[in-house]
């Protein structure tokens, strides 16, 4: 579990997941749930509220960080909105590193993911752009283009041996007009989405992390 104070930057550094897979955010809250965290030198009146929760924190962090090796998110109202005014807030995040394969399909192109053992189990997908390096292009102008497509890709690909991916606005709509996008998919190629007994402890880990949930 990591915390970052208001106006600071929450970072999951590269080395934390480099050998263990990709980031999977488990819990997140931007607000305040105690009097101690990020309280140094703060007046009592701005740290007294212990019931400051923002339900969309997990969605925001998952959209920005799931499926990445490293991730930096500013702990600011402009990213999360303000769940409790006049309260000094912090970003509290717990995450895990999930072993998986990554498939990147640049906009206007198609690709196929294939499982040689078991069937496909998608645990995260995003159509947009989360960095300026992947799928380089003159129109790769913003790293903040988020359109989570996990539900869509699970419906389309889970339980299959292969699945065709089409990185197109006609399929996912356009989350950021004028920005060159890509479809980023993290999936397991060793597990069966309907038969976790094939996967042993790895399958159990994926189940706990939400790898087979339909939401």
Helices and strands as residue ranges (DSSP letters): E 2-5, E 9-12, H 14-17, E 22-31, G 44-46, H 57-65, E 71-74, H 77-80, E 90-98, E 101-106, E 110-114, E 121-128, H 150-157, E 162-166, H 169-172, E 182-188, G 196-198, H 200-208
